[in-house]
Amino acid sequence: MSALESNSRSDPAPAGSPPADPARYEAFLMHFGRFQLQILGFVRSLVHDRTAADDVFQQTSLTIWRCFDSFREGEPFLPWALGIARKEVLHYWRSRRRDRLVFSEAALGHLADAAAALADEVSPRQAALESCVDRLPDRQRRLVDMFYGRRLSADEIAGAWGLTVHAVYKALKIMRRGLLECVERRLAAEA
């Protein structure tokens, strides 16, 4: 996210300077933080090379930030952001036309529409997961952040916490099982 916060603004402000409108900046961070995993999932569903998908997601994030002034507060953020992500994915695939296994633009458009529809369906599950993660004990929330947020390896976490790698994987397994049960309970209660 630091690339978004630094020199990616479309205005001529120097890198690292505060945004011209702090309230608008906070609104962007709130919306983007809430939906960034869904946007990333959308991109990864259409770009299967993980490194390339991460690059497309980064470019999408920058474009969302640069275009945020065109976002009208009160409208749904996710469909707007997925529209931008769709354009970035199409741009990626256009740039790879020389590859033999590239879909036509029409096929990519249909795939993008289907992925966007799935992203909307994932929203209740994502909201339930976020709620369940928020209710985890502090140590387990830190583990989630380290492993899934900052993408540290189990070996790095084990070294930082003075545990064995096996103990980290066991803690992750127990935590994932608990989160799955929590999400299923919340979804069943809402149904």
Rosetta constraint file for C-alpha pairs under 8 A:
AtomPair CA 1 CA 5 HARMONIC 6.57 0.50
AtomPair CA 2 CA 6 HARMONIC 6.17 0.50
AtomPair CA 3 CA 7 HARMONIC 6.89 0.50
AtomPair CA 3 CA 8 HARMONIC 6.62 0.50
AtomPair CA 3 CA 62 HARMONIC 7.83 0.50
AtomPair CA 4 CA 8 HARMONIC 5.63 0.50
AtomPair CA 4 CA 9 HARMONIC 7.69 0.50
AtomPair CA 4 CA 61 HARMONIC 7.10 0.50
AtomPair CA 4 CA 62 HARMONIC 6.00 0.50
AtomPair CA 4 CA 65 HARMONIC 6.89 0.50
AtomPair CA 5 CA 16 HARMONIC 7.08 0.50
AtomPair CA 6 CA 15 HARMONIC 5.17 0.50
AtomPair CA 6 CA 16 HARMONIC 4.67 0.50
AtomPair CA 6 CA 17 HARMONIC 7.52 0.50
AtomPair CA 7 CA 14 HARMONIC 6.95 0.50
AtomPair CA 7 CA 15 HARMONIC 4.28 0.50
AtomPair CA 7 CA 16 HARMONIC 6.42 0.50
AtomPair CA 8 CA 15 HARMONIC 7.91 0.50
AtomPair CA 8 CA 62 HARMONIC 6.22 0.50
AtomPair CA 8 CA 65 HARMONIC 7.51 0.50
AtomPair CA 8 CA 66 HARMONIC 7.07 0.50
AtomPair CA 9 CA 13 HARMONIC 7.45 0.50
AtomPair CA 9 CA 65 HARMONIC 6.92 0.50
AtomPair CA 9 CA 66 HARMONIC 5.64 0.50
AtomPair CA 10 CA 66 HARMONIC 5.39 0.50
AtomPair CA 13 CA 17 HARMONIC 6.51 0.50
AtomPair CA 13 CA 19 HARMONIC 7.79 0.50
AtomPair CA 18 CA 22 HARMONIC 7.39 0.50
AtomPair CA 19 CA 25 HARMONIC 6.51 0.50
AtomPair CA 21 CA 25 HARMONIC 6.37 0.50
AtomPair CA 22 CA 26 HARMONIC 6.13 0.50
AtomPair CA 23 CA 27 HARMONIC 6.15 0.50
AtomPair CA 24 CA 28 HARMONIC 6.21 0.50
AtomPair CA 25 CA 29 HARMONIC 6.30 0.50
AtomPair CA 26 CA 30 HARMONIC 6.08 0.50
AtomPair CA 27 CA 31 HARMONIC 6.22 0.50
AtomPair CA 28 CA 32 HARMONIC 5.87 0.50
AtomPair CA 28 CA 65 HARMONIC 7.41 0.50
AtomPair CA 28 CA 68 HARMONIC 7.10 0.50
AtomPair CA 29 CA 33 HARMONIC 5.63 0.50
AtomPair CA 30 CA 34 HARMONIC 6.18 0.50
AtomPair CA 31 CA 35 HARMONIC 6.38 0.50
AtomPair CA 31 CA 77 HARMONIC 6.67 0.50
AtomPair CA 32 CA 36 HARMONIC 5.40 0.50
AtomPair CA 35 CA 39 HARMONIC 6.28 0.50
AtomPair CA 35 CA 78 HARMONIC 6.58 0.50
AtomPair CA 36 CA 40 HARMONIC 6.04 0.50
AtomPair CA 37 CA 41 HARMONIC 5.98 0.50
AtomPair CA 38 CA 42 HARMONIC 6.06 0.50
AtomPair CA 38 CA 119 HARMONIC 6.18 0.50
AtomPair CA 38 CA 122 HARMONIC 7.94 0.50
AtomPair CA 39 CA 43 HARMONIC 6.30 0.50
AtomPair CA 39 CA 57 HARMONIC 7.60 0.50
AtomPair CA 39 CA 78 HARMONIC 7.81 0.50
AtomPair CA 39 CA 81 HARMONIC 7.36 0.50
AtomPair CA 39 CA 82 HARMONIC 6.38 0.50
AtomPair CA 39 CA 85 HARMONIC 7.14 0.50
AtomPair CA 40 CA 44 HARMONIC 6.07 0.50
AtomPair CA 40 CA 54 HARMONIC 7.75 0.50
AtomPair CA 40 CA 57 HARMONIC 5.96 0.50
AtomPair CA 41 CA 45 HARMONIC 6.00 0.50
AtomPair CA 41 CA 119 HARMONIC 7.89 0.50
AtomPair CA 42 CA 46 HARMONIC 6.74 0.50
AtomPair CA 42 CA 82 HARMONIC 7.58 0.50
AtomPair CA 42 CA 85 HARMONIC 7.84 0.50
AtomPair CA 42 CA 112 HARMONIC 7.92 0.50
AtomPair CA 42 CA 115 HARMONIC 5.94 0.50
AtomPair CA 42 CA 116 HARMONIC 6.78 0.50
AtomPair CA 42 CA 119 HARMONIC 6.76 0.50
AtomPair CA 43 CA 47 HARMONIC 6.00 0.50
AtomPair CA 43 CA 53 HARMONIC 6.11 0.50
AtomPair CA 43 CA 56 HARMONIC 7.15 0.50
AtomPair CA 43 CA 57 HARMONIC 6.37 0.50
AtomPair CA 43 CA 85 HARMONIC 6.79 0.50
AtomPair CA 43 CA 86 HARMONIC 7.76 0.50
AtomPair CA 43 CA 89 HARMONIC 6.79 0.50
AtomPair CA 44 CA 48 HARMONIC 5.76 0.50
AtomPair CA 44 CA 49 HARMONIC 7.88 0.50
AtomPair CA 44 CA 50 HARMONIC 7.02 0.50
AtomPair CA 44 CA 53 HARMONIC 5.42 0.50
AtomPair CA 44 CA 54 HARMONIC 7.81 0.50
AtomPair CA 45 CA 115 HARMONIC 6.91 0.50
AtomPair CA 46 CA 89 HARMONIC 7.20 0.50
AtomPair CA 46 CA 108 HARMONIC 7.97 0.50
AtomPair CA 46 CA 111 HARMONIC 7.23 0.50
AtomPair CA 46 CA 112 HARMONIC 7.04 0.50
AtomPair CA 46 CA 115 HARMONIC 7.84 0.50
AtomPair CA 47 CA 52 HARMONIC 6.92 0.50
AtomPair CA 47 CA 53 HARMONIC 5.22 0.50
AtomPair CA 47 CA 89 HARMONIC 7.33 0.50
AtomPair CA 48 CA 52 HARMONIC 7.78 0.50
AtomPair CA 48 CA 53 HARMONIC 6.66 0.50
AtomPair CA 49 CA 53 HARMONIC 5.95 0.50
AtomPair CA 50 CA 54 HARMONIC 6.07 0.50
AtomPair CA 51 CA 55 HARMONIC 6.29 0.50
AtomPair CA 52 CA 56 HARMONIC 6.15 0.50
AtomPair CA 53 CA 57 HARMONIC 6.00 0.50
AtomPair CA 54 CA 58 HARMONIC 6.10 0.50
AtomPair CA 55 CA 59 HARMONIC 6.24 0.50
AtomPair CA 56 CA 60 HARMONIC 5.98 0.50
AtomPair CA 56 CA 88 HARMONIC 6.50 0.50
AtomPair CA 56 CA 89 HARMONIC 6.62 0.50
AtomPair CA 56 CA 92 HARMONIC 7.15 0.50
AtomPair CA 57 CA 61 HARMONIC 6.03 0.50
AtomPair CA 57 CA 85 HARMONIC 7.45 0.50
AtomPair CA 58 CA 62 HARMONIC 6.31 0.50
AtomPair CA 59 CA 63 HARMONIC 6.15 0.50
AtomPair CA 59 CA 88 HARMONIC 7.29 0.50
AtomPair CA 60 CA 64 HARMONIC 6.03 0.50
AtomPair CA 60 CA 84 HARMONIC 6.66 0.50
AtomPair CA 60 CA 85 HARMONIC 5.40 0.50
AtomPair CA 60 CA 88 HARMONIC 6.09 0.50
AtomPair CA 61 CA 65 HARMONIC 6.26 0.50
AtomPair CA 62 CA 66 HARMONIC 6.13 0.50
AtomPair CA 63 CA 67 HARMONIC 5.98 0.50
AtomPair CA 63 CA 84 HARMONIC 7.32 0.50
AtomPair CA 64 CA 68 HARMONIC 5.80 0.50
AtomPair CA 64 CA 81 HARMONIC 6.47 0.50
AtomPair CA 64 CA 84 HARMONIC 6.76 0.50
AtomPair CA 67 CA 71 HARMONIC 7.19 0.50
AtomPair CA 71 CA 75 HARMONIC 7.78 0.50
AtomPair CA 71 CA 77 HARMONIC 7.74 0.50
AtomPair CA 71 CA 80 HARMONIC 7.57 0.50
AtomPair CA 76 CA 80 HARMONIC 6.87 0.50
AtomPair CA 77 CA 81 HARMONIC 6.07 0.50
AtomPair CA 78 CA 82 HARMONIC 5.95 0.50
AtomPair CA 79 CA 83 HARMONIC 6.15 0.50
AtomPair CA 79 CA 116 HARMONIC 7.56 0.50
AtomPair CA 80 CA 84 HARMONIC 6.74 0.50
AtomPair CA 81 CA 85 HARMONIC 6.23 0.50
AtomPair CA 82 CA 86 HARMONIC 5.90 0.50
AtomPair CA 82 CA 116 HARMONIC 6.72 0.50
AtomPair CA 83 CA 87 HARMONIC 6.48 0.50
AtomPair CA 84 CA 88 HARMONIC 6.40 0.50
AtomPair CA 85 CA 89 HARMONIC 6.14 0.50
AtomPair CA 86 CA 90 HARMONIC 6.18 0.50
AtomPair CA 86 CA 112 HARMONIC 6.23 0.50
AtomPair CA 87 CA 91 HARMONIC 6.10 0.50
AtomPair CA 88 CA 92 HARMONIC 6.19 0.50
AtomPair CA 89 CA 93 HARMONIC 6.31 0.50
AtomPair CA 90 CA 94 HARMONIC 6.02 0.50
AtomPair CA 90 CA 105 HARMONIC 7.23 0.50
AtomPair CA 90 CA 108 HARMONIC 7.10 0.50
AtomPair CA 90 CA 109 HARMONIC 7.95 0.50
AtomPair CA 91 CA 95 HARMONIC 6.22 0.50
AtomPair CA 92 CA 96 HARMONIC 6.59 0.50
AtomPair CA 93 CA 97 HARMONIC 6.47 0.50
AtomPair CA 93 CA 102 HARMONIC 6.95 0.50
AtomPair CA 93 CA 103 HARMONIC 7.84 0.50
AtomPair CA 96 CA 102 HARMONIC 7.19 0.50
AtomPair CA 97 CA 102 HARMONIC 6.24 0.50
AtomPair CA 103 CA 107 HARMONIC 5.97 0.50
AtomPair CA 103 CA 108 HARMONIC 6.11 0.50
AtomPair CA 104 CA 108 HARMONIC 6.19 0.50
AtomPair CA 105 CA 109 HARMONIC 5.98 0.50
AtomPair CA 106 CA 110 HARMONIC 6.35 0.50
AtomPair CA 107 CA 111 HARMONIC 6.20 0.50
AtomPair CA 108 CA 112 HARMONIC 5.98 0.50
AtomPair CA 109 CA 113 HARMONIC 6.16 0.50
AtomPair CA 110 CA 114 HARMONIC 6.19 0.50
AtomPair CA 111 CA 115 HARMONIC 6.06 0.50
AtomPair CA 112 CA 116 HARMONIC 6.05 0.50
AtomPair CA 113 CA 117 HARMONIC 6.26 0.50
AtomPair CA 114 CA 118 HARMONIC 6.27 0.50
AtomPair CA 115 CA 119 HARMONIC 6.14 0.50
AtomPair CA 116 CA 120 HARMONIC 6.50 0.50
AtomPair CA 117 CA 121 HARMONIC 6.50 0.50
AtomPair CA 118 CA 122 HARMONIC 6.16 0.50
AtomPair CA 119 CA 123 HARMONIC 6.57 0.50
AtomPair CA 121 CA 125 HARMONIC 7.97 0.50
AtomPair CA 122 CA 126 HARMONIC 5.96 0.50
AtomPair CA 123 CA 127 HARMONIC 6.00 0.50
AtomPair CA 124 CA 128 HARMONIC 6.11 0.50
AtomPair CA 124 CA 187 HARMONIC 7.53 0.50
AtomPair CA 125 CA 129 HARMONIC 6.10 0.50
AtomPair CA 125 CA 183 HARMONIC 6.96 0.50
AtomPair CA 125 CA 187 HARMONIC 7.11 0.50
AtomPair CA 126 CA 130 HARMONIC 6.13 0.50
AtomPair CA 127 CA 131 HARMONIC 6.20 0.50
AtomPair CA 128 CA 132 HARMONIC 6.15 0.50
AtomPair CA 128 CA 183 HARMONIC 5.36 0.50
AtomPair CA 128 CA 186 HARMONIC 6.25 0.50
AtomPair CA 128 CA 187 HARMONIC 6.96 0.50
AtomPair CA 129 CA 133 HARMONIC 6.06 0.50
AtomPair CA 129 CA 179 HARMONIC 7.04 0.50
AtomPair CA 129 CA 182 HARMONIC 7.84 0.50
AtomPair CA 129 CA 183 HARMONIC 5.63 0.50
AtomPair CA 130 CA 134 HARMONIC 6.14 0.50
AtomPair CA 131 CA 135 HARMONIC 6.48 0.50
AtomPair CA 132 CA 136 HARMONIC 6.61 0.50
AtomPair CA 132 CA 179 HARMONIC 6.26 0.50
AtomPair CA 132 CA 182 HARMONIC 6.14 0.50
AtomPair CA 132 CA 183 HARMONIC 6.61 0.50
AtomPair CA 133 CA 141 HARMONIC 6.55 0.50
AtomPair CA 133 CA 179 HARMONIC 7.14 0.50
AtomPair CA 134 CA 141 HARMONIC 7.35 0.50
AtomPair CA 136 CA 140 HARMONIC 5.99 0.50
AtomPair CA 136 CA 141 HARMONIC 5.82 0.50
AtomPair CA 137 CA 141 HARMONIC 6.29 0.50
AtomPair CA 138 CA 142 HARMONIC 6.22 0.50
AtomPair CA 139 CA 143 HARMONIC 6.26 0.50
AtomPair CA 140 CA 144 HARMONIC 6.24 0.50
AtomPair CA 140 CA 175 HARMONIC 7.25 0.50
AtomPair CA 141 CA 145 HARMONIC 6.22 0.50
AtomPair CA 142 CA 146 HARMONIC 6.02 0.50
AtomPair CA 143 CA 147 HARMONIC 5.99 0.50
AtomPair CA 143 CA 172 HARMONIC 7.78 0.50
AtomPair CA 144 CA 148 HARMONIC 5.51 0.50
AtomPair CA 144 CA 149 HARMONIC 6.77 0.50
AtomPair CA 145 CA 149 HARMONIC 4.42 0.50
AtomPair CA 145 CA 150 HARMONIC 6.09 0.50
AtomPair CA 145 CA 151 HARMONIC 7.91 0.50
AtomPair CA 146 CA 150 HARMONIC 4.98 0.50
AtomPair CA 146 CA 151 HARMONIC 6.02 0.50
AtomPair CA 146 CA 152 HARMONIC 5.58 0.50
AtomPair CA 146 CA 157 HARMONIC 7.29 0.50
AtomPair CA 147 CA 151 HARMONIC 4.73 0.50
AtomPair CA 147 CA 152 HARMONIC 5.04 0.50
AtomPair CA 147 CA 153 HARMONIC 6.46 0.50
AtomPair CA 147 CA 154 HARMONIC 7.19 0.50
AtomPair CA 147 CA 157 HARMONIC 7.74 0.50
AtomPair CA 148 CA 152 HARMONIC 7.55 0.50
AtomPair CA 152 CA 156 HARMONIC 6.06 0.50
AtomPair CA 152 CA 157 HARMONIC 6.61 0.50
AtomPair CA 153 CA 157 HARMONIC 6.34 0.50
AtomPair CA 154 CA 158 HARMONIC 5.94 0.50
AtomPair CA 154 CA 165 HARMONIC 5.74 0.50
AtomPair CA 154 CA 168 HARMONIC 6.07 0.50
AtomPair CA 154 CA 169 HARMONIC 6.84 0.50
AtomPair CA 155 CA 159 HARMONIC 6.19 0.50
AtomPair CA 155 CA 164 HARMONIC 7.80 0.50
AtomPair CA 155 CA 165 HARMONIC 5.45 0.50
AtomPair CA 156 CA 160 HARMONIC 6.23 0.50
AtomPair CA 157 CA 161 HARMONIC 6.05 0.50
AtomPair CA 157 CA 163 HARMONIC 7.93 0.50
AtomPair CA 157 CA 165 HARMONIC 7.92 0.50
AtomPair CA 157 CA 168 HARMONIC 7.25 0.50
AtomPair CA 158 CA 162 HARMONIC 5.61 0.50
AtomPair CA 158 CA 163 HARMONIC 4.56 0.50
AtomPair CA 158 CA 164 HARMONIC 5.44 0.50
AtomPair CA 158 CA 165 HARMONIC 5.40 0.50
AtomPair CA 158 CA 167 HARMONIC 7.79 0.50
AtomPair CA 158 CA 168 HARMONIC 6.20 0.50
AtomPair CA 159 CA 163 HARMONIC 6.47 0.50
AtomPair CA 159 CA 164 HARMONIC 7.70 0.50
AtomPair CA 163 CA 167 HARMONIC 6.22 0.50
AtomPair CA 163 CA 168 HARMONIC 6.91 0.50
AtomPair CA 164 CA 168 HARMONIC 6.56 0.50
AtomPair CA 165 CA 169 HARMONIC 6.34 0.50
AtomPair CA 166 CA 170 HARMONIC 6.09 0.50
AtomPair CA 167 CA 171 HARMONIC 6.10 0.50
AtomPair CA 168 CA 172 HARMONIC 6.17 0.50
AtomPair CA 169 CA 173 HARMONIC 6.10 0.50
AtomPair CA 170 CA 174 HARMONIC 6.22 0.50
AtomPair CA 171 CA 175 HARMONIC 6.01 0.50
AtomPair CA 172 CA 176 HARMONIC 5.97 0.50
AtomPair CA 173 CA 177 HARMONIC 6.21 0.50
AtomPair CA 174 CA 178 HARMONIC 6.24 0.50
AtomPair CA 175 CA 179 HARMONIC 6.10 0.50
AtomPair CA 176 CA 180 HARMONIC 6.05 0.50
AtomPair CA 177 CA 181 HARMONIC 6.29 0.50
AtomPair CA 178 CA 182 HARMONIC 6.13 0.50
AtomPair CA 179 CA 183 HARMONIC 6.02 0.50
AtomPair CA 180 CA 184 HARMONIC 6.14 0.50
AtomPair CA 181 CA 185 HARMONIC 6.14 0.50
AtomPair CA 182 CA 186 HARMONIC 6.21 0.50
AtomPair CA 183 CA 187 HARMONIC 6.12 0.50
AtomPair CA 184 CA 188 HARMONIC 6.02 0.50
AtomPair CA 185 CA 189 HARMONIC 6.11 0.50
AtomPair CA 186 CA 190 HARMONIC 6.25 0.50
AtomPair CA 187 CA 191 HARMONIC 6.18 0.50
